[in-house]
Amino acid sequence: VQQNSINLIHLPTQSSGTEPAASV
């Protein structure tokens, strides 16, 4: 579950670059 969270945070941040809310 933790790996998924990290991936979700890293994927959107690198893809969009404007999704800081996702990391929070």
QUIJOPE-V363193 format. One line per field, one symbol per residue. ss: DSSP state (a for helix, b for strand, c for the rest). phi: phi as a letter, one per 30 degrees, with the letter a starting at -180 (. if undefined). Layout:
ss: ???
phi: ???
This chain:
ss: caaaaaaaaaaaaaaccccaaaac
phi: .dddddddddddddddibbddddd
